[in-house]
């Protein structure tokens, strides 16, 4: 059972940038991905970005080229660089590790809940 520890989030103004990190207690398993989801108030958790062991990345449609996910194998740490943040980006951001197939399906609406391990979540607030 992997443990995931996220960095602190933060507060930025619209158009600003933030970088989140997530360190796993072990290396990424074959066929697994690390990813980021977010939950805005009153909404369900949705996929933001994910990356596999070959550094192939996928993003939610709403990202529109503004975010970049990366993974450092040496430290088992994934990073989510978020640029041009919008107020609708205000949410609790969660790091996850789980089967790539299920995680990628979540980008098309598949309910990924129950398939991966999760970090504790970190608050990101974007003011207009």
Secondary structure, 3 states (H helix, E strand, C coil): CCCEEECCCEEEECCCCEEEEEEECCCCCCCEEEEEEEECCCCCCEEEEEEECCCCEEECHHHCCCEEEEEECCCCEEEEEECCCCHHHCEEEEEEEEEHHHHHHHCCCCCCCCCEEECCCEEEEEEC
